[in-house]
Amino acid sequence: MAEGGKVIACHTVRAWTEQLEKAQKGKQLTVVDFSAAWCPPSRYMSSVLAEMAKKMPNVTFLVVDVDELTSVSEEWKIEAMPTFLKVVDKIVGANTEELQSTIAKHAVDDTPTIFTYQQIEWATRGFSKFLGEGSLGSVFNGFLDGKDVAVRKLEDLSDEEEQEELEQSIKTIGSVSHPNLVQQFGLCIEGSNIYLVLEFFPSNSLRSLLNGKKWLAWSERMEIAIDSAKALEYLHDDCECI
């Protein structure tokens, strides 16, 4: 049976063939990430794969660099990065929804959801409901999977600190559960654009509450401070995501 619980990089055609054969002999679900070192979305998705691998010991995760193994990427007709394929007893697919559904059958319930761009565009009505600017980009209101959501469109991520913040954000998708923290439902990667799907709060952000036109009583500010402290305590002591 192939190695599960970690991401395996295939640097040679022989290594790729051996890992694929092991998975197929063991009838093990295999997720293949065709990526490129120069592609930002590929780098961001590496965090997602690493977290998935920890939670799914019965799934084999393989990574193939399209520039390193050109013959393999050409054989599988890879035209964009990142591209994800699922392999189960020689069944191949490249549909993100189908991939997510298949992984969910073999793994835990808190697997990050990979949304399609069409889902994001439809949910936000063509990005018509602009909420404001977040720390990493524009935020839009939307309706997805029966609930109100906030969709954060990540824009210029050239700054190293911003990239680290994004990687940490992706890493914690689905694993953080606290009433005083924004829940992250999933993400979408479309070309060079990345979208995070978050819990929506009608009362707007904490920054806008504290610095807005409406004056907050000291009792309200104390309540906010206490709730924030509880959230920090959870992240520091109880959450395994950081």
ROZAVO-545547 format. One line per 4 residues: number of its first residue (from 1); their letters; for each residue x, y, z of N, C-alpha, C, O. Coordinates in steps of 0.05 Angstrom, whole numbers, plus 32768, in hexadecimal, padded with zeros to 4 digits. Layout:
<nodes>
NUM = a = X,Y,Z,X,Y,Z,X,Y,Z,X,Y,Z ~ ...
</nodes>
This chain:
<nodes>
1 = maeg = 8011,7FE8,8000,8000,8000,8000,8012,8019,8000,8027,8019,800D ~ 8009,802D,7FF1,8019,8046,7FF0,8019,8054,800A,8008,8050,801B ~ 802D,8066,800D,802F,8075,8025,8018,808A,8027,8014,8099,8014 ~ 800A,808A,803E,7FF5,809E,8042,7FFD,80B0,8058,8010,80AB,8067
5 = gkvi = 7FEE,80C6,805B,7FF3,80D8,8071,8008,80ED,806C,800E,80FE,807D ~ 8013,80EE,8054,8027,8103,804D,8027,8108,802F,801C,80F8,8020 ~ 8033,811E,8028,8035,8126,800C,804F,811C,8001,8064,8121,800C ~ 804E,810D,7FEB,8066,8101,7FDF,806C,810F,7FC4,805C,810F,7FB2
9 = acht = 8084,811B,7FC3,808D,8128,7FAA,809A,8114,7F98,80AD,8105,7FA1 ~ 8092,8112,7F7F,809D,8100,7F6C,80B1,810F,7F5A,80A8,811F,7F4A ~ 80CB,810A,7F5D,80DE,8119,7F4E,80E8,810A,7F35,80F5,8116,7F24 ~ 80E1,80F1,7F32,80E8,80E1,7F1A,80D0,80D2,7F10,80BD,80CE,7F1F
13 = vraw = 80D1,80CB,7EF7,80BB,80BC,7EEB,80B8,80A1,7EF9,80A2,8097,7EFD ~ 80CF,8095,7F01,80CE,807C,7F0F,80C0,807E,7F29,80B0,806D,7F30 ~ 80C6,8093,7F39,80B9,8097,7F53,809B,809B,7F4F,808B,8091,7F5E ~ 8094,80AB,7F3B,8078,80AF,7F35,8069,8095,7F2F,8054,808F,7F39
17 = teql = 8075,8085,7F1E,8069,806B,7F16,8066,8058,7F2E,8052,804B,7F31 ~ 807B,8057,7F3E,807B,8045,7F55,8065,804D,7F69,8057,803C,7F73 ~ 8063,8067,7F6F,804F,8070,7F82,8033,806C,7F78,8021,8064,7F87 ~ 802F,8070,7F5E,8015,806C,7F52,800D,804F,7F53,7FF6,8048,7F59
21 = ekaq = 8020,803E,7F4D,801A,8021,7F4D,8014,8017,7F69,8003,8006,7F6D ~ 8023,8021,7F7D,801D,8019,7F99,8001,8021,7FA1,7FF3,8011,7FAE ~ 7FF9,8039,7F9A,7FDE,8042,7FA2,7FC9,8031,7F94,7FB5,802A,7FA1 ~ 7FCD,802B,7F7B,7FB9,801C,7F6C,7FB7,7FFF,7F76,7FA1,7FF3,7F77
25 = kgkq = 7FCE,7FF3,7F7D,7FCE,7FD8,7F88,7FBF,7FD7,7FA2,7FB1,7FC3,7FA8 ~ 7FC2,7FEB,7FB2,7FB5,7FEC,7FCC,7F99,7FF8,7FCB,7F8C,7FFC,7FDF ~ 7F90,7FFE,7FB2,7F75,800A,7FAE,7F72,8023,7FBF,7F5D,8027,7FCC ~ 7F87,8032,7FBF,7F88,804A,7FD1,7F82,8063,7FC0,7F8D,8067,7FAB
29 = ltvv = 7F71,8075,7FCC,7F6C,808E,7FBF,7F86,809E,7FBD,7F95,80A1,7FD0 ~ 7F8C,80A8,7FA5,7FA4,80B8,7FA0,7F9C,80D3,7F95,7F8E,80D5,7F81 ~ 7FA7,80E8,7FA1,7FA3,8103,7F97,7FBD,810D,7F8C,7FD2,810D,7F9A ~ 7FBD,8115,7F73,7FD6,811E,7F65,7FD4,813C,7F60,7FC1,8145,7F54
33 = dfsa = 7FE8,814A,7F6A,7FEA,8167,7F66,7FFF,816D,7F51,8017,816A,7F56 ~ 7FF6,8174,7F39,8009,817E,7F25,800D,819B,7F29,7FFA,81AB,7F26 ~ 8025,81A3,7F30,802A,81BF,7F38,8044,81C9,7F2A,8051,81BB,7F1B ~ 804A,81E2,7F31,8063,81EE,7F26,806D,8201,7F3B,805E,8210,7F48
37 = awcp = 8088,8202,7F3F,8094,8212,7F53,808F,8230,7F4F,808F,823F,7F62 ~ 808B,8238,7F36,8088,8254,7F2F,806B,825D,7F31,8065,8275,7F2E ~ 8058,824B,7F38,803C,8251,7F38,8033,8256,7F55,8032,8243,7F65 ~ 802C,826F,7F5D,8023,8275,7F78,800D,8263,7F83,800F,825A,7F99
41 = psry = 7FF7,825F,7F74,7FE2,824D,7F7E,7FEC,8231,7F85,7FE2,8225,7F98 ~ 7FFF,8227,7F76,800B,820D,7F7C,8018,820D,7F97,8016,81FA,7FA7 ~ 8027,8223,7F9D,8034,8225,7FB7,8020,8227,7FCE,8024,821A,7FE3 ~ 800A,8236,7FCA,7FF6,8238,7FDF,7FE8,821E,7FE4,7FE3,8217,7FFB
45 = mssv = 7FE3,820F,7FCF,7FD5,81F5,7FD1,7FE5,81E0,7FE0,7FDA,81CC,7FEA ~ 7FFF,81E4,7FE1,8010,81D1,7FEF,8009,81CF,800C,800B,81BA,8018 ~ 8000,81E6,8018,7FF8,81E6,8034,7FDE,81D6,8037,7FDB,81C8,804B ~ 7FCC,81D8,8023,7FB3,81C9,8025,7FB9,81AB,8023,7FAD,819C,8033
49 = laem = 7FCA,81A3,8011,7FD0,8187,800F,7FDD,817C,8028,7FD7,8165,8030 ~ 7FEF,818C,8034,7FFC,8183,804C,7FE8,817E,8063,7FEB,816A,8071 ~ 7FD5,8190,8065,7FC0,818C,807A,7FAE,8175,8074,7FA6,8166,8086 ~ 7FA7,8171,805B,7F96,815B,8053,7FA4,8140,8059,7F98,812D,8063
53 = akkm = 7FBE,813F,8053,7FCD,8127,8057,7FCE,811F,8075,7FCD,8107,807B ~ 7FCF,8133,8087,7FCF,812C,80A3,7FB5,811F,80AC,7FB5,810D,80BD ~ 7F9F,8128,80A0,7F85,811E,80A8,7F7C,8105,8099,7F68,80F9,80A0 ~ 7F8A,80FE,8083,7F82,80E8,8072,7F98,80D4,806E,7FA4,80D3,8059
57 = pnvt = 7F9E,80C4,8082,7FB3,80B0,8080,7FAF,809B,806B,7FC1,808D,8063 ~ 7F96,8098,8062,7F90,8083,804E,7F8F,808F,8031,7F87,8081,801F ~ 7F99,80A7,802E,7F9A,80B4,8014,7FB7,80B9,800D,7FC6,80C3,801E ~ 7FBF,80B3,7FF4,7FDA,80B9,7FEB,7FD9,80D4,7FDC,7FCA,80D7,7FC9
61 = flvv = 7FEB,80E7,7FE4,7FED,8100,7FD6,8008,8102,7FC8,801D,8100,7FD4 ~ 8007,8105,7FAD,801F,8106,7F9D,8021,8122,7F91,800D,812E,7F89 ~ 8039,812C,7F8F,803E,8146,7F82,8051,8143,7F6B,8066,8137,7F6E ~ 8049,814D,7F54,805A,814C,7F3C,805F,8168,7F32,804C,8177,7F2C
65 = dvde = 8078,8170,7F2F,8080,818A,7F24,807F,8187,7F05,808E,8177,7EFA ~ 806E,8197,7EF8,806A,8193,7EDB,8084,819A,7ECB,8087,8190,7EB5 ~ 8095,81AB,7ED7,80AE,81B1,7EC9,80C3,819B,7ECD,80D4,8197,7EBC ~ 80C1,818D,7EE4,80D4,8178,7EEA,80CD,815E,7EDC,80DF,8150,7ED2
69 = ltsv = 80B3,8158,7EDB,80AA,813F,7ECE,8098,8146,7EB6,807F,8142,7EB7 ~ 80A4,8151,7EA2,8094,815B,7E8B,8085,8144,7E7D,806E,8148,7E76 ~ 8092,812D,7E7B,8085,8117,7E6D,806C,810D,7E7C,8058,8106,7E6F ~ 806C,810E,7E96,8055,8106,7EA6,803E,811A,7EA3,8027,8112,7E9F
73 = seew = 8045,8134,7EA4,8030,8148,7EA2,8024,8148,7E86,800C,814C,7E82 ~ 8034,8142,7E71,802A,8140,7E56,8018,8128,7E53,8003,8129,7E45 ~ 8020,8111,7E5F,8010,80F9,7E5D,7FF5,80FD,7E69,7FE1,80F2,7E5F ~ 7FF3,810C,7E7F,7FDA,8110,7E8D,7FCC,8129,7E83,7FB7,8131,7E8F
77 = kiea = 7FD7,8135,7E6E,7FCA,814D,7E61,7FC5,8164,7E75,7FAF,816E,7E77 ~ 7FDA,816B,7E84,7FD8,8181,7E97,7FDD,819B,7E89,7FF3,819F,7E7D ~ 7FCA,81AE,7E8A,7FCC,81C7,7E7C,7FCD,81DF,7E8E,7FD3,81F5,7E85 ~ 7FC7,81DC,7EA8,7FC6,81F2,7EBB,7FCF,81E9,7ED6,7FCC,81D1,7EDD
81 = mptf = 7FDA,81FB,7EE6,7FE3,81F5,7F01,7FD4,8206,7F16,7FCF,821E,7F10 ~ 7FCE,81FB,7F2D,7FD0,81DE,7F33,7FB9,81CE,7F27,7FA3,81D9,7F25 ~ 7FBE,81B5,7F20,7FA9,81A3,7F17,7FA9,818B,7F29,7FBE,8180,7F2F ~ 7F91,8183,7F33,7F8F,816D,7F45,7F80,8156,7F38,7F6B,815A,7F2C
85 = lkvv = 7F8B,813E,7F3A,7F7E,8126,7F30,7F7B,8112,7F46,7F8B,8111,7F59 ~ 7F65,8103,7F45,7F61,80ED,7F58,7F65,80D3,7F49,7F5C,80D1,7F32 ~ 7F71,80C0,7F56,7F76,80A6,7F4A,7F6D,8090,7F5D,7F78,808E,7F73 ~ 7F59,8081,7F55,7F50,806A,7F65,7F4B,8053,7F52,7F38,8054,7F42
89 = dkiv = 7F5B,803E,7F54,7F59,8028,7F41,7F58,8032,7F24,7F47,8029,7F14 ~ 7F6A,8044,7F1D,7F6D,804E,7F02,7F56,8060,7EF9,7F53,8064,7EE1 ~ 7F47,806A,7F0C,7F32,807E,7F05,7F3E,809A,7F08,7F49,80A0,7F1D ~ 7F3D,80A9,7EF3,7F4A,80C4,7EF3,7F35,80DA,7EEF,7F23,80D7,7EDF
93 = gant = 7F39,80F0,7EFD,7F27,8106,7EFA,7F36,8120,7F01,7F49,8120,7F10 ~ 7F2C,8136,7EF6,7F39,8150,7EFC,7F24,8165,7F04,7F2A,817D,7F04 ~ 7F0D,815C,7F0C,7EF8,816E,7F15,7EFB,8173,7F33,7EFB,8160,7F42 ~ 7EFD,818C,7F3B,7F03,8192,7F57,7EEC,818A,7F69,7EF1,8181,7F80
97 = eelq = 7ED3,818C,7F60,7EBC,8184,7F70,7EBD,8165,7F74,7EB8,815B,7F8A ~ 7EC3,8157,7F5F,7EC4,813A,7F60,7EDB,8131,7F72,7ED8,811E,7F81 ~ 7EF1,813F,7F70,7F08,8139,7F80,7F02,813D,7F9E,7F08,812B,7FAE ~ 7EF5,8153,7FA4,7EEE,8159,7FC0,7EDB,8144,7FCA,7EDE,813A,7FE1
101 = stia = 7EC7,813C,7FBA,7EB3,8128,7FC2,7EC0,810D,7FC8,7EB9,8100,7FDB ~ 7ED3,8106,7FB6,7EE0,80EC,7FB9,7EF2,80EB,7FD2,7EF2,80D8,7FE1 ~ 7F01,8101,7FD7,7F12,8102,7FEE,7F01,8101,8007,7F09,80F3,801B ~ 7EEA,810E,8007,7ED9,810F,801F,7ED0,80F3,8027,7ECB,80ED,803E
105 = khav = 7ECC,80E1,8013,7EC3,80C6,8019,7ED8,80B6,8027,7ED2,80A2,8034 ~ 7EF2,80BE,8024,7F08,80AF,802F,7F14,80BC,8047,7F27,80B2,8053 ~ 7F0A,80D3,804F,7F18,80E2,8063,7F04,80EE,8077,7EED,80E7,8078 ~ 7F0E,8101,8087,7EFF,810D,809C,7EEC,8122,8091,7EEF,812B,807A
109 = ddtp = 7ED9,812B,80A1,7EC4,813D,8098,7ECE,815A,8095,7EC1,816A,8088 ~ 7EE5,8161,80A2,7EEE,817D,80A1,7F01,8183,808A,7F11,8196,808C ~ 7F00,8173,8075,7F11,8178,805E,7F0A,8193,8052,7EF2,8199,804D ~ 7F1E,81A3,804C,7F18,81BD,803F,7F09,81BA,8025,7F10,81A8,8015
113 = tift = 7EF5,81CA,8021,7EE5,81C8,8008,7EF3,81D8,7FF2,7EFB,81EF,7FF7 ~ 7EF6,81CD,7FDB,7F01,81DB,7FC4,7EEA,81E3,7FB2,7EDD,81D2,7FA5 ~ 7EE4,81FD,7FB1,7ECF,8207,7FA1,7ED9,820E,7F85,7EF0,8214,7F81 ~ 7EC7,820C,7F71,7ECE,8214,7F56,7ECA,8232,7F53,7EBC,823F,7F63
117 = yqqi = 7ED7,823E,7F3F,7ED4,825B,7F3A,7EB7,8261,7F33,7EAD,8276,7F3B ~ 7EA9,824F,7F25,7E8D,8254,7F1D,7E7C,8256,7F36,7E69,8266,7F37 ~ 7E82,8245,7F4A,7E73,8246,7F64,7E77,8261,7F72,7E64,826D,7F7C ~ 7E90,826A,7F72,7E96,8283,7F7F,7E89,829B,7F71,7E7E,82AD,7F7D
121 = ewat = 7E8B,829A,7F56,7E7F,82B0,7F46,7E61,82B1,7F4A,7E55,82C6,7F4D ~ 7E54,8299,7F4A,7E37,8298,7F4D,7E2F,82A1,7F6A,7E1C,82B0,7F6D ~ 7E3E,8298,7F7E,7E38,829E,7F9A,7E39,82BC,7F9F,7E29,82C7,7FAF ~ 7E4C,82CA,7F92,7E4F,82E7,7F97,7E40,82F8,7F82,7E43,8310,7F82
125 = rgfs = 7E30,82EB,7F71,7E22,82F9,7F5C,7E35,830A,7F4B,7E31,8322,7F47 ~ 7E4A,82FC,7F43,7E5E,830A,7F32,7E6E,831F,7F42,7E76,8333,7F37 ~ 7E73,8319,7F5B,7E82,832B,7F6D,7E76,8347,7F6F,7E83,835B,7F6F ~ 7E5B,8347,7F70,7E4C,8361,7F70,7E48,836C,7F8C,7E42,8384,7F8F
129 = kflg = 7E4B,835B,7FA1,7E46,8364,7FBC,7E61,8369,7FCB,7E6A,8358,7FDA ~ 7E6C,8380,7FC5,7E86,8386,7FD1,7E83,838F,7FEE,7E73,83A0,7FF5 ~ 7E93,8382,8000,7E91,8388,801C,7EA7,839B,8025,7EA3,83AC,8037 ~ 7EBF,8398,8019,7ED5,83A9,8021,7EF0,839C,801C,7EF1,8388,800E
133 = egsl = 7F05,83A8,8027,7F20,839E,8023,7F29,838F,803C,7F28,839A,8052 ~ 7F32,8376,8039,7F3C,8367,804F,7F5A,8369,8050,7F66,8379,8041 ~ 7F67,835A,8062,7F84,835C,8065,7F93,8351,804C,7FAA,8359,8048 ~ 7F86,8340,803C,7F94,8335,8025,7F86,833B,800B,7F8F,8332,7FF6
137 = gsvf = 7F70,834A,800B,7F62,8350,7FF2,7F45,8357,7FF6,7F3C,835B,800D ~ 7F36,8359,7FE0,7F1A,8361,7FE1,7F09,834B,7FEC,7F0E,8333,7FE9 ~ 7EF3,8353,7FFA,7EE0,8340,8006,7EC4,8345,7FFB,7EBB,835C,7FF9 ~ 7EB7,832F,7FF3,7E9C,8331,7FE8,7E88,831F,7FF7,7E90,830B,8002
141 = ngfl = 7E6F,8328,7FF8,7E5A,8318,8004,7E50,8304,7FF0,7E4E,830A,7FD8 ~ 7E48,82EC,7FF9,7E3D,82D8,7FE7,7E2B,82C5,7FF6,7E29,82C6,800E ~ 7E1F,82B3,7FE7,7E0E,829E,7FF2,7E15,8284,7FE6,7E12,8280,7FCE ~ 7E20,8272,7FF7,7E2B,8259,7FED,7E24,8242,8000,7E27,8244,8018
145 = dgkd = 7E1B,822C,7FF4,7E14,8214,8004,7E00,821B,801A,7E01,8210,8030 ~ 7DEC,822C,8014,7DD7,8232,8026,7DDD,8245,803C,7DCE,8247,8050 ~ 7DF4,8254,803A,7DFB,8267,8050,7E09,827F,8044,7E15,827E,802F ~ 7E06,8295,8053,7E14,82AE,804C,7E32,82AA,8050,7E3A,829F,8065
149 = vavr = 7E42,82B3,803E,7E5F,82B0,8040,7E6C,82CB,8038,7E61,82DC,802B ~ 7E85,82CD,8041,7E96,82E3,8038,7EAC,82D7,8026,7EB9,82C4,802F ~ 7EB0,82E1,800E,7EC4,82D6,7FFC,7EDB,82EA,7FFA,7ED7,8301,7FF1 ~ 7EF2,82E2,8002,7F09,82F3,8001,7F1A,82ED,7FE8,7F24,82D7,7FE5
153 = kled = 7F1C,8300,7FD6,7F2C,82FD,7FBE,7F48,8306,7FC4,7F4D,831E,7FC9 ~ 7F5B,82F4,7FC3,7F76,82FA,7FC9,7F84,8306,7FB0,7F82,82FB,7F9B ~ 7F91,831D,7FB4,7F9B,832B,7F9D,7FBA,832A,7F9D,7FC5,8315,7F9A ~ 7FC7,8341,7FA1,7FE4,8342,7F9F,7FF1,8335,7FB8,7FEF,8341,7FCE
157 = lsde = 7FFD,831E,7FB5,8009,8310,7FCC,8027,830F,7FC9,8034,82FA,7FCF ~ 8033,8324,7FBF,8050,8324,7FBA,805F,8326,7FD4,8076,831E,7FD6 ~ 8053,8331,7FE9,8060,8335,8003,8062,831A,8011,804F,830B,8012 ~ 807A,8314,801C,807E,82FA,8029,806C,82F5,8041,8063,82DF,8045
161 = eeqe = 8067,830A,8051,8056,8308,8068,8039,8302,8060,802C,82F2,806D ~ 8030,830E,804A,8015,8308,8040,8013,82EB,8037,7FFE,82DF,803B ~ 8028,82E1,802A,8027,82C5,8021,8026,82B2,8039,8018,829E,8038 ~ 8035,82B9,804E,8035,82A8,8066,8019,82A9,8073,800F,8294,807D
165 = eleq = 800D,82C0,8073,7FF2,82C3,807F,7FDE,82B2,806F,7FCC,82A6,807B ~ 7FE0,82B3,8055,7FCE,82A3,8044,7FD2,8285,8049,7FBF,8276,804C ~ 7FEB,827C,804A,7FF1,8260,804E,7FE5,8257,8069,7FDB,8240,806B ~ 7FE8,8268,807E,7FDD,8261,8098,7FBE,8260,8097,7FB2,824F,80A3
169 = sikt = 7FB3,8272,8087,7F95,8273,8085,7F8B,825A,8077,7F78,824E,8080 ~ 7F99,8252,8062,7F91,8239,8054,7F94,8221,8066,7F84,820E,8066 ~ 7FAA,8221,8075,7FB0,820A,8087,7F9A,8205,809B,7F95,81EF,80A3 ~ 7F8D,821B,80A4,7F7A,8218,80BA,7F5D,8214,80B0,7F4B,8211,80C0
173 = igsv = 7F59,8214,8095,7F3E,8211,808B,7F32,81F7,8095,7F3E,81E1,8092 ~ 7F1B,81F8,80A1,7F0D,81E1,80AA,7F15,81D6,80C5,7F08,81C5,80D0 ~ 7F2C,81E0,80D0,7F36,81D4,80E9,7F32,81E7,8101,7F37,81DF,8117 ~ 7F28,81FF,80FC,7F24,8212,8112,7F06,8214,8117,7EF6,8219,8105
177 = shpn = 7EFE,8210,8131,7EE2,8211,8138,7EE0,821F,8153,7EE4,8213,8168 ~ 7ED8,8239,8152,7ED4,8248,816B,7EC0,825F,8165,7EC2,826B,814F ~ 7EAE,8264,8177,7E99,8278,8172,7EA4,8295,816D,7E96,82A5,8162 ~ 7EBC,829A,8176,7EC7,82B5,8174,7EDC,82B7,815D,7EEA,82CB,815B
181 = lvqq = 7EDD,82A3,814C,7EEF,82A3,8135,7EE0,829F,811B,7ECC,8290,811B ~ 7EE8,82AC,8106,7EDB,82A9,80EC,7EE1,828D,80E2,7EF8,8284,80E1 ~ 7ECC,827F,80DA,7ECF,8264,80CF,7ED6,8266,80B1,7ECB,8276,80A3 ~ 7EE8,8255,80A9,7EF0,8254,808D,7EE5,823B,8080,7EEB,8224,808A
185 = fglc = 7ED6,823E,806B,7EC8,8227,805F,7ED8,821A,8048,7ED5,8202,8044 ~ 7EE9,8228,803A,7EF7,821C,8024,7F05,8231,8013,7F07,8248,801B ~ 7F0D,8229,7FFB,7F1B,823C,7FEA,7F17,8234,7FCD,7F0D,821F,7FC6 ~ 7F1F,8246,7FBB,7F1E,8242,7F9E,7F37,824E,7F92,7F40,8263,7F9A
189 = iegs = 7F42,823F,7F7F,7F5A,8249,7F71,7F53,824A,7F53,7F4B,8235,7F48 ~ 7F54,8261,7F47,7F4E,8265,7F2B,7F65,8274,7F1E,7F66,828D,7F21 ~ 7F76,8266,7F0F,7F8D,8274,7F04,7F9F,827E,7F1A,7FA8,826F,7F2B ~ 7FA5,8299,7F19,7FB5,82A5,7F2E,7FA5,82B0,7F44,7FB0,82BB,7F57
193 = niyl = 7F8A,82AD,7F43,7F79,82B8,7F58,7F72,82A3,7F6C,7F6D,828C,7F66 ~ 7F71,82AB,7F85,7F69,829A,7F9B,7F53,82A6,7FAB,7F53,82BE,7FB1 ~ 7F3F,8296,7FB2,7F27,82A0,7FC0,7F23,828F,7FDA,7F23,8277,7FD8 ~ 7F21,829C,7FF0,7F1B,828F,8009,7EFE,8293,8010,7EF4,82AA,800F
197 = vlef = 7EF0,827E,8017,7ED3,8280,801E,7ED1,827F,803D,7ED9,826B,8049 ~ 7EC7,8295,8049,7EC7,8298,8066,7EAB,829C,8070,7E98,82A2,8061 ~ 7EA8,8299,808A,7E8F,829F,8098,7E89,82BD,8095,7E9A,82CD,8097 ~ 7E6F,82C3,8091,7E67,82DF,808D,7E5B,82EA,80A7,7E4A,82DE,80B3
201 = fpsn = 7E64,8302,80AF,7E59,8310,80C6,7E4D,832A,80BD,7E5B,833C,80B4 ~ 7E32,832D,80C0,7E24,8346,80B7,7E2E,835F,80C6,7E2D,8375,80BB ~ 7E39,835B,80DE,7E42,8373,80EE,7E5D,837D,80E5,7E67,8390,80F1 ~ 7E68,8371,80D0,7E81,837B,80C4,7E99,8372,80D6,7E96,8362,80E8
205 = slrs = 7EB0,837D,80D0,7EC9,8374,80DE,7ECC,8381,80F9,7EBF,8395,8100 ~ 7EDD,8374,8109,7EE3,837F,8124,7EEF,839B,8122,7EE9,83AD,8132 ~ 7F00,839F,810E,7F0D,83B9,810A,7EF8,83CF,8105,7EFA,83E5,8110 ~ 7EE4,83C9,80F4,7ED0,83DD,80EE,7EBE,83E2,8106,7EB4,83F9,8109
209 = llng = 7EBA,83CE,8117,7EAA,83D2,812F,7EB8,83E5,8143,7EAC,83F7,814E ~ 7ED2,83E0,8146,7EE1,83F0,815A,7EE7,840C,8150,7EE9,841F,8160 ~ 7EEA,840F,8135,7EF1,8429,812A,7EDB,8437,811A,7EE0,844B,810D ~ 7EC3,842B,811B,7EAD,8436,810B,7EA1,844F,8118,7EAA,8459,812D
213 = kkwl = 7E8C,8459,810B,7E7F,8471,8114,7E6E,846C,812D,7E6B,847E,813E ~ 7E64,8454,8130,7E54,844D,8148,7E66,844A,8160,7E7A,843B,8160 ~ 7E5F,8459,8176,7E6F,8457,818E,7E68,843E,819E,7E50,8439,81A2 ~ 7E7C,8430,81A7,7E78,8418,81B7,7E7D,841E,81D4,7E91,842A,81DB
217 = awse = 7E6B,8415,81E5,7E6E,8419,8202,7E86,8408,820C,7E8D,83F4,81FF ~ 7E91,8410,8223,7EA8,8401,822D,7EA1,83E4,8234,7EB1,83D2,8232 ~ 7E88,83E0,823C,7E7F,83C5,8242,7E80,83B3,8229,7E87,839C,822A ~ 7E78,83BF,8212,7E79,83B1,81F8,7E96,83AB,81F0,7E9C,8396,81E6
221 = rmei = 7EA7,83BF,81F4,7EC3,83BC,81ED,7ED0,83A6,81FF,7EE1,8397,81F5 ~ 7EC9,83A5,8218,7ED4,8391,822A,7ECA,8375,8221,7EDA,8362,8222 ~ 7EB1,8373,8219,7EA7,8359,820F,7EB6,8350,81F6,7EBC,8338,81F4 ~ 7EBC,8363,81E4,7ECB,835C,81CC,7EE7,8353,81D4,7EF2,8340,81C8
225 = aids = 7EF4,8361,81E7,7F0F,835A,81F0,7F0F,833E,81FC,7F22,832E,81F7 ~ 7EFB,8338,820C,7EFA,831D,8219,7EF6,8307,8205,7F03,82F2,8206 ~ 7EE3,830C,81F2,7EDE,82F8,81DD,7EF7,82F4,81CB,7EFD,82DD,81C3 ~ 7F06,8309,81C6,7F1E,8307,81B6,7F33,82F7,81C5,7F42,82E7,81BA
229 = akal = 7F35,82FC,81E0,7F48,82ED,81F0,7F41,82CF,81F1,7F53,82BE,81F0 ~ 7F27,82C9,81F1,7F1F,82AC,81F1,7F27,829F,81D6,7F2F,8288,81D6 ~ 7F24,82AE,81C1,7F2C,82A4,81A6,7F4A,829F,81A5,7F52,828A,819B ~ 7F59,82B1,81AF,7F77,82AE,81B0,7F7F,8297,81C1,7F91,8288,81BA
233 = eylh = 7F71,8293,81D8,7F77,827D,81EA,7F72,8262,81DB,7F81,824F,81DE ~ 7F5C,8261,81CC,7F55,8249,81BD,7F6B,8243,81A8,7F74,822C,81A6 ~ 7F73,8257,8199,7F88,8253,8185,7FA2,824A,8192,7FB1,823A,8186 ~ 7FA8,8255,81A9,7FC2,824F,81B6,7FC2,8234,81C4,7FD6,8226,81C3
237 = ddce = 7FAC,822D,81D1,7FAC,8215,81E2,7F9D,81FD,81D7,7FA4,81E6,81DD ~ 7F88,8202,81C8,7F76,81EC,81C1,7F76,81E5,81A4,7F70,81CE,819D ~ 7F7D,81F7,8193,7F7C,81F2,8176,7F96,81E5,816D,7FAB,81EE,8174 ~ 7F93,81CF,815D,7FAB,81C1,8153,7FB4,81CB,8138,7FC6,81BF,812B
241 = ci = 7FA8,81E0,812E,7FAD,81E9,8113,7FC6,81FB,8111,7FCF,8200,80FB ~ 7FCF,8205,8128,7FE6,8218,8127,7FFE,820D,8135,8013,821A,8137
</nodes>
